[in-house]
Amino acid sequence: MATAALRLAPGMLMLIALRAALTGLDWPWIAVPLIASLPVHLADLARTARS
């Protein structure tokens, strides 16, 4: 279950940022999910590399 969540989380965060951009929200609402997706993606890559 944790593996699936770790794999889906970066994409979900990027979709949140995309929705914020398409609805015309201010830049922090776009930048925060994008910035948060990077460490989650790197954690997923590290977990995959260890397996």
Number of C-alpha atoms within 10 A of each C-alpha: 5 7 10 9 11 17 17 14 16 22 15 15 20 20 15 17 23 16 14 18 15 10 9 11 12 10 11 11 16 21 15 14 19 20 14 14 19 14 12 18 17 13 14 19 13 11 13 11 8 6 5
